[in-house]
C-alpha cells in the first residue's frame, strides 16, 4: 500500500513452503493489517495496547 513500509522476517519453516502460498499469505496479512479494528481490539493487552506517556 502506498505510504507504508513493511518489515518481513523469515522463519526457517518458510523455506519448505511453496512460493505461491508465501505470496498469498503476505497479501492476506497486508490486507489484515489495514483493516479497521474495534475499540476492544485496539486496547487488548499484549499487542498494540495503550502506550505509556513519554516522560
C-alpha positions in Angstrom: 0.0 0.0 0.0 1.3 3.4 -0.8 2.7 5.4 2.1 3.6 2.3 4.2 6.7 0.3 4.8 6.8 -3.3 5.8 9.4 -5.4 7.6 9.5 -9.1 6.7 11.0 -11.7 9.0 11.9 -15.1 7.7 11.2 -18.3 9.6 13.1 -21.5 8.7 9.7 -23.3 8.1 9.1 -20.9 5.2 11.9 -22.4 3.2 9.8 -25.5 2.6 6.6 -23.7 1.7 5.5 -23.2 -1.9 6.3 -19.7 -3.1 2.7 -19.1 -4.2 1.5 -19.8 -0.7 4.0 -17.3 0.8 2.8 -14.6 -1.6 -0.8 -15.3 -0.8 -0.2 -15.3 2.9 1.7 -12.0 2.6 -1.1 -10.4 0.7 -3.7 -11.5 3.2 -1.6 -10.2 6.1 -1.2 -6.8 4.5 -4.9 -6.5 4.0 -5.5 -7.6 7.6 -3.0 -5.0 9.0 -5.0 -2.2 7.3 -8.5 -3.4 8.4 -10.1 -1.1 11.0 -10.2 -2.7 14.5 -12.9 -2.4 17.1 -12.2 -0.4 20.3 -11.8 -3.6 22.3 -9.2 -5.0 19.9 -7.2 -1.7 20.0 -6.8 -1.9 23.8 -6.2 -5.6 24.2 -3.1 -6.4 26.2 -0.1 -7.9 24.6 -0.1 -6.3 21.2 -0.7 -2.7 20.4 -2.3 -1.9 23.8 -2.3 1.5 25.3 1.0 3.2 25.4 2.5 4.8 28.5 3.0 8.6 28.1 6.6 9.6 27.4 8.4 11.5 30.1 
